[in-house]
Amino acid sequence: MTQTGYLRLTSGDFVRGLVMAVLSGVLLPLSAAIQTPGFSIDTVNWHGVFVLAANGAIIGFVGYIIKNLATNDEGKVLGTLG
């Protein structure tokens, strides 16, 4: 996996960001459903589930892109010492 320097992205970063978006969009509503007491598939607010999935996907993608913008080719965060 080739990483880029500070404030640089490649097309691979966007592809991996989309993978993170899909994982976040699936795992966030799934974890919410698991934690809901008395969960039943027929009583689910599907609109709320889809909104939660969309929000998770957006946050997962944007978070991954921001993380890649703030790290260098060695994985060190911008502004840290060492």
BAVEXKE-922747 format. One record per atom (N, C-alpha, C, O): y, x, z; residue in one letter; atom name; chain. Coordinates in steps of 0.02 Angstrom, whole numbers, plus 50000, padded with zeros to 5 digits. Atoms other than C-alpha are relative to their C-alpha. Layout:
% BAVEXKE-922747
yy/xx/zz/aa/at/ch
Y/X/Z/A/CA/A $
...
This chain:
% BAVEXKE-922747
yy/xx/zz/aa/at/ch
49941/50043/50000/M/N/A $
50000/50000/50000/M/CA/A $
50062/50045/50000/M/C/A $
50072/50084/50046/M/O/A $
49939/49961/50003/T/N/A $
50163/50078/49947/T/CA/A $
50057/49962/50033/T/C/A $
50069/49904/50018/T/O/A $
49943/50030/49967/Q/N/A $
50310/50044/50058/Q/CA/A $
50063/50031/49971/Q/C/A $
50062/50084/49941/Q/O/A $
49937/49978/50026/T/N/A $
50491/50063/50012/T/CA/A $
50045/50024/50057/T/C/A $
50027/50016/50116/T/O/A $
49952/49978/49950/G/N/A $
50641/50137/50102/G/CA/A $
50039/49941/50028/G/C/A $
50026/49883/50013/G/O/A $
49957/50051/49971/Y/N/A $
50772/50044/50199/Y/CA/A $
50035/49960/49945/Y/C/A $
50057/49988/49895/Y/O/A $
49964/50046/50044/L/N/A $
50848/49894/50110/L/CA/A $
49974/50000/49928/L/C/A $
50013/49990/49882/L/O/A $
50031/50001/50067/R/N/A $
50727/49905/49963/R/CA/A $
49936/49958/50003/R/C/A $
49899/49960/50052/R/O/A $
50060/50041/50005/L/N/A $
50592/49784/49908/L/CA/A $
49967/50011/49932/L/C/A $
50001/50029/49883/L/O/A $
50036/49999/50063/T/N/A $
50458/49784/49774/T/CA/A $
49971/49931/49987/T/C/A $
49975/49887/50030/T/O/A $
50030/50065/50015/S/N/A $
50371/49641/49687/S/CA/A $
49940/49988/50046/S/C/A $
49925/49930/50062/S/O/A $
50056/50006/49953/G/N/A $
50221/49675/49801/G/CA/A $
50022/49972/50067/G/C/A $
49984/49936/50100/G/O/A $
49973/50027/49938/D/N/A $
50331/49636/49951/D/CA/A $
50006/49924/49996/D/C/A $
49993/49889/50045/D/O/A $
49993/50073/50008/F/N/A $
50365/49463/49881/F/CA/A $
49932/49966/49998/F/C/A $
49924/49911/50024/F/O/A $
50067/50029/50003/V/N/A $
50181/49432/49845/V/CA/A $
49971/49997/50071/V/C/A $
49943/49946/50090/V/O/A $
50024/50000/49931/R/N/A $
50134/49483/50023/R/CA/A $
50040/49951/50042/R/C/A $
50013/49921/50089/R/O/A $
49960/50049/49966/G/N/A $
50278/49376/50085/G/CA/A $
49975/49929/49987/G/C/A $
49976/49887/50031/G/O/A $
50028/50066/50016/L/N/A $
50204/49226/49994/L/CA/A $
49934/49989/50036/L/C/A $
49919/49932/50057/L/O/A $
50062/50006/49962/V/N/A $
50035/49261/50075/V/CA/A $
50016/49982/50072/V/C/A $
49984/49939/50102/V/O/A $
49979/50016/49931/M/N/A $
50122/49261/50244/M/CA/A $
50025/49929/50005/M/C/A $
50014/49895/50055/M/O/A $
49975/50068/49999/A/N/A $
50207/49098/50198/A/CA/A $
49943/49950/50001/A/C/A $
49945/49901/50039/A/O/A $
50057/50045/50001/V/N/A $
50041/49015/50159/V/CA/A $
49964/50001/50067/V/C/A $
49947/49948/50095/V/O/A $
50033/49996/49935/L/N/A $
49960/49080/50318/L/CA/A $
50040/49966/50055/L/C/A $
50012/49930/50096/L/O/A $
49957/50031/49949/S/N/A $
50108/49026/50424/S/CA/A $
50001/49925/49992/S/C/A $
50000/49887/50041/S/O/A $
49998/50071/50014/G/N/A $
50114/48857/50339/G/CA/A $
49936/49964/50019/G/C/A $
49937/49903/50031/G/O/A $
50063/50030/49980/V/N/A $
49931/48827/50380/V/CA/A $
49988/50007/50075/V/C/A $
49968/49959/50109/V/O/A $
50017/49987/49930/L/N/A $
49916/48906/50552/L/CA/A $
50046/49966/50049/L/C/A $
50024/49946/50103/L/O/A $
49954/50031/49953/L/N/A $
50072/48832/50632/L/CA/A $
49981/49927/50013/L/C/A $
49976/49908/50072/L/O/A $
50021/50068/49985/P/N/A $
50023/48648/50609/P/CA/A $
49930/49995/50031/P/C/A $
49917/49951/50071/P/O/A $
50067/50000/49972/L/N/A $
49842/48689/50649/L/CA/A $
50002/50015/50074/L/C/A $
49968/49983/50114/L/O/A $
49995/49984/49928/S/N/A $
49889/48769/50814/S/CA/A $
50034/49943/50038/S/C/A $
50017/49931/50096/S/O/A $
49968/50057/49967/A/N/A $
50002/48621/50854/A/CA/A $
49950/49943/50009/A/C/A $
49950/49910/50061/A/O/A $
50050/50053/49996/A/N/A $
49859/48500/50818/A/CA/A $
49949/50015/50054/A/C/A $
49927/49970/50090/A/O/A $
50049/49981/49949/I/N/A $
49739/48598/50929/I/CA/A $
50027/49989/50070/I/C/A $
49990/49970/50115/I/O/A $
49970/50006/49934/Q/N/A $
49861/48591/51074/Q/CA/A $
50019/49929/50018/Q/C/A $
50038/49915/50075/Q/O/A $
49981/50070/49987/T/N/A $
49894/48404/51058/T/CA/A $
49944/49965/50038/T/C/A $
49887/49963/50014/T/O/A $
50052/50036/49963/P/N/A $
49802/48306/51192/P/CA/A $
49980/49936/49963/P/C/A $
50024/49900/49938/P/O/A $
50023/50060/50033/G/N/A $
49696/48167/51119/G/CA/A $
50009/50000/49925/G/C/A $
50019/49947/49896/G/O/A $
49989/49995/50072/F/N/A $
49713/48230/50941/F/CA/A $
49948/49958/49963/F/C/A $
49888/49962/49977/F/O/A $
50044/50039/50042/S/N/A $
49641/48110/50814/S/CA/A $
50029/50000/49930/S/C/A $
50089/49991/49921/S/O/A $
49977/49993/50069/I/N/A $
49650/48127/50625/I/CA/A $
50034/49937/49974/I/C/A $
50078/49941/49931/I/O/A $
49971/50062/50025/D/N/A $
49693/47943/50600/D/CA/A $
50067/49982/50033/D/C/A $
50101/49936/50009/D/O/A $
49936/50015/49968/T/N/A $
49842/47945/50718/T/CA/A $
50052/50055/49989/T/C/A $
50103/50057/50023/T/O/A $
49956/49944/50012/V/N/A $
49925/48100/50647/V/CA/A $
50063/49977/49962/V/C/A $
50058/49937/49916/V/O/A $
49937/50010/50036/N/N/A $
50108/48092/50593/N/CA/A $
50001/50052/49944/N/C/A $
50025/50108/49954/N/O/A $
50008/49952/50054/W/N/A $
50076/48173/50423/W/CA/A $
50067/50026/49975/W/C/A $
50071/50084/49953/W/O/A $
49934/49975/50020/H/N/A $
50261/48184/50380/H/CA/A $
50021/50057/50046/H/C/A $
50046/50108/50023/H/O/A $
49984/49948/49953/G/N/A $
50287/48285/50538/G/CA/A $
49959/50063/49989/G/C/A $
49984/50119/49997/G/O/A $
50043/49943/50013/V/N/A $
50139/48397/50496/V/CA/A $
50025/50039/49939/V/C/A $
50028/50100/49940/V/O/A $
49976/49967/50060/F/N/A $
50207/48433/50322/F/CA/A $
50067/50034/50011/F/C/A $
50080/50088/49984/F/O/A $
49936/49968/49983/V/N/A $
50381/48469/50390/V/CA/A $
49987/50063/50040/V/C/A $
50019/50115/50028/V/O/A $
50017/49942/49960/L/N/A $
50306/48587/50518/L/CA/A $
49970/50055/49956/L/C/A $
49985/50114/49966/L/O/A $
50029/49952/50046/A/N/A $
50204/48672/50380/A/CA/A $
50053/50033/49957/A/C/A $
50052/50094/49946/A/O/A $
49947/49972/50042/A/N/A $
50357/48693/50269/A/CA/A $
50045/50047/50040/A/C/A $
50063/50100/50017/A/O/A $
49959/49956/49957/N/N/A $
50460/48763/50413/N/CA/A $
49964/50065/50015/N/C/A $
49994/50119/50013/N/O/A $
50039/49940/49986/G/N/A $
50320/48884/50458/G/CA/A $
49997/50046/49940/G/C/A $
50001/50107/49947/G/O/A $
50004/49960/50061/A/N/A $
50305/48941/50277/A/CA/A $
50066/50036/49987/A/C/A $
50066/50095/49969/A/O/A $
49935/49969/50012/I/N/A $
50491/48973/50260/I/CA/A $
50013/50056/50050/I/C/A $
50035/50110/50031/I/O/A $
49989/49949/49949/I/N/A $
50500/49067/50425/I/CA/A $
49954/50060/49989/I/C/A $
49975/50117/49998/I/O/A $
50047/49945/50014/G/N/A $
50345/49170/50381/G/CA/A $
50023/50043/49943/G/C/A $
50020/50104/49947/G/O/A $
49977/49962/50058/F/N/A $
50414/49220/50211/F/CA/A $
50063/50039/50016/F/C/A $
50067/50099/50002/F/O/A $
49936/49967/49985/V/N/A $
50591/49259/50269/V/CA/A $
49990/50055/50051/V/C/A $
50020/50108/50045/V/O/A $
50013/49949/49949/G/N/A $
50528/49352/50422/G/CA/A $
49967/50062/49971/G/C/A $
49985/50118/49990/G/O/A $
50033/49943/50031/Y/N/A $
50414/49462/50317/Y/CA/A $
50048/50040/49957/Y/C/A $
50048/50102/49958/Y/O/A $
49951/49966/50043/I/N/A $
50552/49502/50192/I/CA/A $
50051/50038/50043/I/C/A $
50067/50095/50027/I/O/A $
49952/49967/49956/I/N/A $
50676/49543/50331/I/CA/A $
49968/50061/50033/I/C/A $
50000/50114/50039/I/O/A $
50035/49943/49970/K/N/A $
50546/49655/50415/K/CA/A $
49995/50057/49950/K/C/A $
50005/50115/49969/K/O/A $
50006/49947/50051/N/N/A $
50520/49750/50252/N/CA/A $
50068/50030/49983/N/C/A $
50072/50089/49966/N/O/A $
49933/49972/50013/L/N/A $
50707/49769/50226/L/CA/A $
50022/50047/50056/L/C/A $
50059/50094/50043/L/O/A $
49976/49961/49942/A/N/A $
50729/49842/50400/A/CA/A $
49955/50059/50018/A/C/A $
49969/50094/50066/A/O/A $
50043/49943/49985/T/N/A $
50587/49970/50394/T/CA/A $
50000/50048/49941/T/C/A $
50014/50029/49885/T/O/A $
50002/49950/50053/N/N/A $
50570/50132/50297/N/CA/A $
49928/50010/49976/N/C/A $
49884/49971/49994/N/O/A $
50066/49989/50028/D/N/A $
50420/50204/50205/D/CA/A $
49949/50023/50052/D/C/A $
49889/50023/50037/D/O/A $
50045/49981/49946/E/N/A $
50346/50265/50370/E/CA/A $
49990/49943/50050/E/C/A $
49954/49950/50100/E/O/A $
50006/50058/49956/G/N/A $
50361/50093/50451/G/CA/A $
50047/50001/50060/G/C/A $
50040/49960/50105/G/O/A $
49952/49996/49945/K/N/A $
50503/50145/50567/K/CA/A $
50057/49951/49988/K/C/A $
50081/49943/49932/K/O/A $
49948/50050/50005/V/N/A $
50634/50014/50604/V/CA/A $
50068/50033/49994/V/C/A $
50082/50084/50026/V/O/A $
49932/49975/50011/L/N/A $
50812/50043/50546/L/CA/A $
50037/50006/50066/L/C/A $
50039/49959/50105/L/O/A $
49960/49989/49940/G/N/A $
50918/50118/50684/G/CA/A $
49962/50025/50060/G/C/A $
49993/50037/50112/G/O/A $
50037/49974/49943/T/N/A $
50777/50179/50796/T/CA/A $
49996/50076/49996/T/C/A $
50001/50106/49943/T/O/A $
50005/49927/49997/L/N/A $
50760/50358/50852/L/CA/A $
49928/50022/49994/L/C/A $
49882/49986/50014/L/O/A $
50067/49971/50001/G/N/A $
50610/50467/50818/G/CA/A $
49964/49996/49936/G/C/A $
49907/50019/49931/G/O/A $
